[in-house]
């Protein structure tokens, strides 16, 4: 493990201009859908829904709509699966 004693700053690329997070986000979405026993989603649709944070992405994926909103009962389970599913 690398020690971070000499690190003086950390930069986050939250909008994808420095790094393309699509593959990781698609894996998280796919794992969430598998965990909820739902069918996979087309990668192109998911790519169009990325950009406003994980919570909105989860709503969009589960409702299959850009302005979709899932119930407050479903969202916590979906969010946990989105974040915690081990990546392959």
N, CA, C and O atoms as a GROMACS GRO file, in nm:
protein
  352
    1UNK      N    1   0.084  -0.117   0.000
    1UNK     CA    2   0.000   0.000   0.000
    1UNK      C    3   0.090   0.125   0.000
    1UNK      O    4   0.188   0.132   0.073
    2UNK      N    5   0.053   0.221  -0.082
    2UNK     CA    6   0.129   0.345  -0.092
    2UNK      C    7   0.086   0.439   0.020
    2UNK      O    8  -0.034   0.460   0.042
    3UNK      N    9   0.184   0.496   0.090
    3UNK     CA   10   0.152   0.594   0.194
    3UNK      C   11   0.134   0.730   0.131
    3UNK      O   12   0.207   0.766   0.038
    4UNK      N   13   0.039   0.805   0.179
    4UNK     CA   14   0.007   0.934   0.121
    4UNK      C   15   0.059   1.049   0.206
    4UNK      O   16  -0.004   1.155   0.213
    5UNK      N   17   0.171   1.030   0.268
    5UNK     CA   18   0.226   1.132   0.356
    5UNK      C   19   0.269   1.259   0.282
    5UNK      O   20   0.265   1.368   0.339
    6UNK      N   21   0.309   1.245   0.157
    6UNK     CA   22   0.357   1.363   0.083
    6UNK      C   23   0.248   1.427  -0.003
    6UNK      O   24   0.277   1.522  -0.076
    7UNK      N   25   0.126   1.380   0.005
    7UNK     CA   26   0.017   1.438  -0.074
    7UNK      C   27  -0.026   1.569  -0.010
    7UNK      O   28  -0.058   1.574   0.109
    8UNK      N   29  -0.027   1.673  -0.091
    8UNK     CA   30  -0.067   1.804  -0.037
    8UNK      C   31  -0.202   1.849  -0.090
    8UNK      O   32  -0.260   1.946  -0.041
    9UNK      N   33  -0.254   1.778  -0.192
    9UNK     CA   34  -0.385   1.816  -0.248
    9UNK      C   35  -0.447   1.695  -0.317
    9UNK      O   36  -0.377   1.604  -0.362
   10UNK      N   37  -0.578   1.697  -0.323
   10UNK     CA   38  -0.653   1.595  -0.394
   10UNK      C   39  -0.752   1.667  -0.485
   10UNK      O   40  -0.818   1.761  -0.443
   11UNK      N   41  -0.760   1.621  -0.608
   11UNK     CA   42  -0.850   1.684  -0.705
   11UNK      C   43  -0.959   1.584  -0.744
   11UNK      O   44  -0.929   1.468  -0.774
   12UNK      N   45  -1.082   1.626  -0.743
   12UNK     CA   46  -1.193   1.543  -0.786
   12UNK      C   47  -1.244   1.596  -0.919
   12UNK      O   48  -1.266   1.716  -0.935
   13UNK      N   49  -1.264   1.506  -1.013
   13UNK     CA   50  -1.320   1.541  -1.144
   13UNK      C   51  -1.465   1.498  -1.142
   13UNK      O   52  -1.496   1.384  -1.176
   14UNK      N   53  -1.553   1.586  -1.103
   14UNK     CA   54  -1.693   1.549  -1.084
   14UNK      C   55  -1.776   1.556  -1.211
   14UNK      O   56  -1.889   1.506  -1.213
   15UNK      N   57  -1.725   1.615  -1.316
   15UNK     CA   58  -1.806   1.626  -1.437
   15UNK      C   59  -1.752   1.548  -1.555
   15UNK      O   60  -1.805   1.559  -1.666
   16UNK      N   61  -1.647   1.469  -1.535
   16UNK     CA   62  -1.597   1.383  -1.640
   16UNK      C   63  -1.507   1.449  -1.742
   16UNK      O   64  -1.481   1.391  -1.847
   17UNK      N   65  -1.459   1.568  -1.715
   17UNK     CA   66  -1.372   1.635  -1.812
   17UNK      C   67  -1.230   1.581  -1.810
   17UNK      O   68  -1.162   1.585  -1.912
   18UNK      N   69  -1.184   1.531  -1.698
   18UNK     CA   70  -1.048   1.478  -1.688
   18UNK      C   71  -1.044   1.326  -1.700
   18UNK      O   72  -0.944   1.270  -1.745
   19UNK      N   73  -1.147   1.261  -1.661
   19UNK     CA   74  -1.155   1.115  -1.666
   19UNK      C   75  -1.296   1.075  -1.707
   19UNK      O   76  -1.393   1.144  -1.674
   20UNK      N   77  -1.307   0.965  -1.776
   20UNK     CA   78  -1.439   0.918  -1.819
   20UNK      C   79  -1.484   0.808  -1.722
   20UNK      O   80  -1.430   0.697  -1.726
   21UNK      N   81  -1.582   0.837  -1.637
   21UNK     CA   82  -1.625   0.740  -1.536
   21UNK      C   83  -1.732   0.644  -1.586
   21UNK      O   84  -1.788   0.567  -1.507
   22UNK      N   85  -1.763   0.646  -1.717
   22UNK     CA   86  -1.877   0.570  -1.766
   22UNK      C   87  -1.870   0.421  -1.732
   22UNK      O   88  -1.969   0.365  -1.684
   23UNK      N   89  -1.756   0.357  -1.756
   23UNK     CA   90  -1.748   0.213  -1.731
   23UNK      C   91  -1.779   0.178  -1.585
   23UNK      O   92  -1.849   0.081  -1.557
   24UNK      N   93  -1.726   0.257  -1.493
   24UNK     CA   94  -1.751   0.233  -1.351
   24UNK      C   95  -1.897   0.258  -1.316
   24UNK      O   96  -1.958   0.182  -1.241
   25UNK      N   97  -1.954   0.365  -1.372
   25UNK     CA   98  -2.095   0.394  -1.345
   25UNK      C   99  -2.186   0.287  -1.404
   25UNK      O  100  -2.284   0.247  -1.343
   26UNK      N  101  -2.152   0.240  -1.522
   26UNK     CA  102  -2.233   0.135  -1.584
   26UNK      C  103  -2.227   0.006  -1.501
   26UNK      O  104  -2.328  -0.061  -1.485
   27UNK      N  105  -2.109  -0.027  -1.450
   27UNK     CA  106  -2.098  -0.144  -1.362
   27UNK      C  107  -2.182  -0.127  -1.236
   27UNK      O  108  -2.248  -0.221  -1.191
   28UNK      N  109  -2.179  -0.007  -1.178
   28UNK     CA  110  -2.258   0.019  -1.056
   28UNK      C  111  -2.407   0.008  -1.086
   28UNK      O  112  -2.482  -0.050  -1.009
   29UNK      N  113  -2.450   0.064  -1.199
   29UNK     CA  114  -2.591   0.057  -1.238
   29UNK      C  115  -2.631  -0.087  -1.264
   29UNK      O  116  -2.736  -0.132  -1.218
   30UNK      N  117  -2.548  -0.161  -1.337
   30UNK     CA  118  -2.580  -0.300  -1.367
   30UNK      C  119  -2.588  -0.384  -1.240
   30UNK      O  120  -2.676  -0.469  -1.227
   31UNK      N  121  -2.495  -0.362  -1.148
   31UNK     CA  122  -2.499  -0.434  -1.021
   31UNK      C  123  -2.623  -0.402  -0.941
   31UNK      O  124  -2.683  -0.490  -0.879
   32UNK      N  125  -2.662  -0.274  -0.942
   32UNK     CA  126  -2.784  -0.233  -0.871
   32UNK      C  127  -2.906  -0.302  -0.931
   32UNK      O  128  -2.990  -0.353  -0.859
   33UNK      N  129  -2.914  -0.303  -1.065
   33UNK     CA  130  -3.028  -0.366  -1.131
   33UNK      C  131  -3.032  -0.516  -1.103
   33UNK      O  132  -3.139  -0.571  -1.078
   34UNK      N  133  -2.916  -0.582  -1.107
   34UNK     CA  134  -2.911  -0.726  -1.073
   34UNK      C  135  -2.957  -0.749  -0.929
   34UNK      O  136  -3.032  -0.842  -0.901
   35UNK      N  137  -2.911  -0.663  -0.839
   35UNK     CA  138  -2.948  -0.677  -0.699
   35UNK      C  139  -3.096  -0.658  -0.673
   35UNK      O  140  -3.151  -0.712  -0.577
   36UNK      N  141  -3.161  -0.582  -0.760
   36UNK     CA  142  -3.305  -0.559  -0.748
   36UNK      C  143  -3.385  -0.653  -0.839
   36UNK      O  144  -3.506  -0.639  -0.852
   37UNK      N  145  -3.317  -0.749  -0.903
   37UNK     CA  146  -3.379  -0.844  -0.996
   37UNK      C  147  -3.452  -0.774  -1.110
   37UNK      O  148  -3.562  -0.813  -1.149
   38UNK      N  149  -3.389  -0.669  -1.162
   38UNK     CA  150  -3.444  -0.594  -1.274
   38UNK      C  151  -3.359  -0.618  -1.398
   38UNK      O  152  -3.240  -0.650  -1.386
   39UNK      N  153  -3.418  -0.603  -1.517
   39UNK     CA  154  -3.340  -0.624  -1.639
   39UNK      C  155  -3.234  -0.515  -1.658
   39UNK      O  156  -3.247  -0.403  -1.608
   40UNK      N  157  -3.129  -0.551  -1.732
   40UNK     CA  158  -3.025  -0.454  -1.765
   40UNK      C  159  -3.082  -0.340  -1.846
   40UNK      O  160  -3.191  -0.350  -1.904
   41UNK      N  161  -3.009  -0.231  -1.850
   41UNK     CA  162  -3.047  -0.113  -1.928
   41UNK      C  163  -2.944  -0.093  -2.038
   41UNK      O  164  -2.827  -0.126  -2.022
   42UNK      N  165  -2.988  -0.038  -2.148
   42UNK     CA  166  -2.902  -0.008  -2.262
   42UNK      C  167  -2.795   0.093  -2.218
   42UNK      O  168  -2.828   0.197  -2.161
   43UNK      N  169  -2.668   0.064  -2.244
   43UNK     CA  170  -2.561   0.156  -2.204
   43UNK      C  171  -2.578   0.297  -2.261
   43UNK      O  172  -2.542   0.394  -2.195
   44UNK      N  173  -2.633   0.309  -2.381
   44UNK     CA  174  -2.651   0.442  -2.440
   44UNK      C  175  -2.752   0.525  -2.361
   44UNK      O  176  -2.734   0.646  -2.346
   45UNK      N  177  -2.855   0.463  -2.311
   45UNK     CA  178  -2.953   0.535  -2.229
   45UNK      C  179  -2.887   0.583  -2.101
   45UNK      O  180  -2.906   0.698  -2.059
   46UNK      N  181  -2.811   0.496  -2.039
   46UNK     CA  182  -2.744   0.533  -1.914
   46UNK      C  183  -2.648   0.648  -1.936
   46UNK      O  184  -2.640   0.740  -1.854
   47UNK      N  185  -2.576   0.645  -2.046
   47UNK     CA  186  -2.482   0.752  -2.077
   47UNK      C  187  -2.555   0.887  -2.084
   47UNK      O  188  -2.501   0.989  -2.041
   48UNK      N  189  -2.675   0.888  -2.138
   48UNK     CA  190  -2.754   1.012  -2.148
   48UNK      C  191  -2.804   1.060  -2.012
   48UNK      O  192  -2.832   1.178  -1.996
   49UNK      N  193  -2.814   0.970  -1.914
   49UNK     CA  194  -2.868   1.006  -1.783
   49UNK      C  195  -2.762   1.049  -1.682
   49UNK      O  196  -2.796   1.097  -1.574
   50UNK      N  197  -2.635   1.033  -1.716
   50UNK     CA  198  -2.526   1.069  -1.626
   50UNK      C  199  -2.504   1.220  -1.626
   50UNK      O  200  -2.518   1.285  -1.730
   51UNK      N  201  -2.470   1.275  -1.509
   51UNK     CA  202  -2.430   1.415  -1.507
   51UNK      C  203  -2.487   1.498  -1.395
   51UNK      O  204  -2.448   1.613  -1.378
   52UNK      N  205  -2.578   1.444  -1.319
   52UNK     CA  206  -2.639   1.521  -1.211
   52UNK      C  207  -2.628   1.451  -1.077
   52UNK      O  208  -2.707   1.478  -0.986
   53UNK      N  209  -2.532   1.363  -1.064
   53UNK     CA  210  -2.510   1.294  -0.938
   53UNK      C  211  -2.572   1.156  -0.934
   53UNK      O  212  -2.659   1.122  -1.014
   54UNK      N  213  -2.525   1.077  -0.839
   54UNK     CA  214  -2.568   0.938  -0.826
   54UNK      C  215  -2.716   0.924  -0.794
   54UNK      O  216  -2.782   0.835  -0.848
   55UNK      N  217  -2.768   1.010  -0.709
   55UNK     CA  218  -2.909   0.996  -0.671
   55UNK      C  219  -3.002   1.014  -0.790
   55UNK      O  220  -3.096   0.936  -0.807
   56UNK      N  221  -2.977   1.114  -0.872
   56UNK     CA  222  -3.062   1.132  -0.990
   56UNK      C  223  -3.041   1.021  -1.091
   56UNK      O  224  -3.136   0.978  -1.157
   57UNK      N  225  -2.918   0.973  -1.104
   57UNK     CA  226  -2.893   0.861  -1.194
   57UNK      C  227  -2.974   0.739  -1.150
   57UNK      O  228  -3.032   0.670  -1.234
   58UNK      N  229  -2.977   0.712  -1.021
   58UNK     CA  230  -3.054   0.599  -0.969
   58UNK      C  231  -3.202   0.616  -1.001
   58UNK      O  232  -3.265   0.521  -1.048
   59UNK      N  233  -3.258   0.733  -0.978
   59UNK     CA  234  -3.398   0.759  -1.013
   59UNK      C  235  -3.422   0.734  -1.161
   59UNK      O  236  -3.519   0.669  -1.199
   60UNK      N  237  -3.333   0.786  -1.245
   60UNK     CA  238  -3.351   0.775  -1.390
   60UNK      C  239  -3.341   0.630  -1.437
   60UNK      O  240  -3.420   0.587  -1.520
   61UNK      N  241  -3.246   0.557  -1.384
   61UNK     CA  242  -3.230   0.418  -1.425
   61UNK      C  243  -3.350   0.334  -1.383
   61UNK      O  244  -3.400   0.254  -1.461
   62UNK      N  245  -3.395   0.353  -1.262
   62UNK     CA  246  -3.506   0.270  -1.213
   62UNK      C  247  -3.639   0.303  -1.279
   62UNK      O  248  -3.724   0.216  -1.292
   63UNK      N  249  -3.657   0.428  -1.320
   63UNK     CA  250  -3.783   0.466  -1.386
   63UNK      C  251  -3.771   0.467  -1.537
   63UNK      O  252  -3.871   0.475  -1.608
   64UNK      N  253  -3.647   0.458  -1.586
   64UNK     CA  254  -3.619   0.463  -1.731
   64UNK      C  255  -3.666   0.595  -1.792
   64UNK      O  256  -3.712   0.600  -1.906
   65UNK      N  257  -3.653   0.701  -1.713
   65UNK     CA  258  -3.697   0.834  -1.760
   65UNK      C  259  -3.608   0.942  -1.700
   65UNK      O  260  -3.572   0.934  -1.583
   66UNK      N  261  -3.574   1.043  -1.777
   66UNK     CA  262  -3.484   1.149  -1.734
   66UNK      C  263  -3.537   1.225  -1.612
   66UNK      O  264  -3.459   1.269  -1.528
   67UNK      N  265  -3.668   1.240  -1.602
   67UNK     CA  266  -3.728   1.310  -1.488
   67UNK      C  267  -3.792   1.214  -1.388
   67UNK      O  268  -3.871   1.256  -1.304
   68UNK      N  269  -3.758   1.087  -1.396
   68UNK     CA  270  -3.820   0.986  -1.312
   68UNK      C  271  -3.787   1.001  -1.164
   68UNK      O  272  -3.682   1.052  -1.127
   69UNK      N  273  -3.880   0.956  -1.082
   69UNK     CA  274  -3.862   0.956  -0.936
   69UNK      C  275  -3.913   0.824  -0.882
   69UNK      O  276  -4.028   0.786  -0.906
   70UNK      N  277  -3.828   0.754  -0.808
   70UNK     CA  278  -3.870   0.629  -0.743
   70UNK      C  279  -3.921   0.661  -0.603
   70UNK      O  280  -3.895   0.768  -0.549
   71UNK      N  281  -3.992   0.567  -0.547
   71UNK     CA  282  -4.049   0.588  -0.414
   71UNK      C  283  -3.940   0.595  -0.309
   71UNK      O  284  -3.829   0.544  -0.327
   72UNK      N  285  -3.973   0.658  -0.200
   72UNK     CA  286  -3.877   0.671  -0.089
   72UNK      C  287  -3.852   0.536  -0.022
   72UNK      O  288  -3.757   0.522   0.055
   73UNK      N  289  -3.935   0.437  -0.049
   73UNK     CA  290  -3.912   0.303   0.005
   73UNK      C  291  -3.808   0.228  -0.077
   73UNK      O  292  -3.731   0.149  -0.021
   74UNK      N  293  -3.805   0.251  -0.206
   74UNK     CA  294  -3.713   0.180  -0.296
   74UNK      C  295  -3.575   0.244  -0.300
   74UNK      O  296  -3.474   0.174  -0.307
   75UNK      N  297  -3.570   0.373  -0.295
   75UNK     CA  298  -3.445   0.448  -0.316
   75UNK      C  299  -3.332   0.407  -0.222
   75UNK      O  300  -3.221   0.387  -0.271
   76UNK      N  301  -3.352   0.392  -0.090
   76UNK     CA  302  -3.240   0.354  -0.003
   76UNK      C  303  -3.178   0.219  -0.039
   76UNK      O  304  -3.056   0.204  -0.035
   77UNK      N  305  -3.260   0.123  -0.074
   77UNK     CA  306  -3.208  -0.009  -0.113
   77UNK      C  307  -3.130   0.001  -0.244
   77UNK      O  308  -3.022  -0.057  -0.257
   78UNK      N  309  -3.184   0.076  -0.338
   78UNK     CA  310  -3.117   0.093  -0.466
   78UNK      C  311  -2.984   0.165  -0.448
   78UNK      O  312  -2.884   0.126  -0.509
   79UNK      N  313  -2.982   0.267  -0.365
   79UNK     CA  314  -2.858   0.344  -0.342
   79UNK      C  315  -2.752   0.256  -0.278
   79UNK      O  316  -2.635   0.262  -0.315
   80UNK      N  317  -2.793   0.173  -0.181
   80UNK     CA  318  -2.697   0.083  -0.117
   80UNK      C  319  -2.639  -0.015  -0.218
   80UNK      O  320  -2.519  -0.042  -0.215
   81UNK      N  321  -2.722  -0.068  -0.305
   81UNK     CA  322  -2.673  -0.161  -0.407
   81UNK      C  323  -2.581  -0.090  -0.507
   81UNK      O  324  -2.480  -0.146  -0.549
   82UNK      N  325  -2.616   0.032  -0.544
   82UNK     CA  326  -2.535   0.110  -0.638
   82UNK      C  327  -2.395   0.131  -0.584
   82UNK      O  328  -2.296   0.121  -0.657
   83UNK      N  329  -2.386   0.159  -0.455
   83UNK     CA  330  -2.257   0.190  -0.394
   83UNK      C  331  -2.180   0.065  -0.351
   83UNK      O  332  -2.057   0.063  -0.360
   84UNK      N  333  -2.249  -0.038  -0.307
   84UNK     CA  334  -2.182  -0.150  -0.240
   84UNK      C  335  -2.162  -0.275  -0.323
   84UNK      O  336  -2.087  -0.363  -0.281
   85UNK      N  337  -2.223  -0.286  -0.438
   85UNK     CA  338  -2.207  -0.407  -0.518
   85UNK      C  339  -2.060  -0.422  -0.558
   85UNK      O  340  -2.002  -0.330  -0.614
   86UNK      N  341  -2.000  -0.536  -0.529
   86UNK     CA  342  -1.860  -0.557  -0.571
   86UNK      C  343  -1.849  -0.553  -0.723
   86UNK      O  344  -1.932  -0.610  -0.793
   87UNK      N  345  -1.749  -0.487  -0.773
   87UNK     CA  346  -1.727  -0.477  -0.916
   87UNK      C  347  -1.656  -0.603  -0.965
   87UNK      O  348  -1.573  -0.661  -0.893
   88UNK      N  349  -1.687  -0.645  -1.087
   88UNK     CA  350  -1.626  -0.765  -1.144
   88UNK      C  351  -1.498  -0.731  -1.215
   88UNK      O  352  -1.432  -0.820  -1.269
   0.00000   0.00000   0.00000
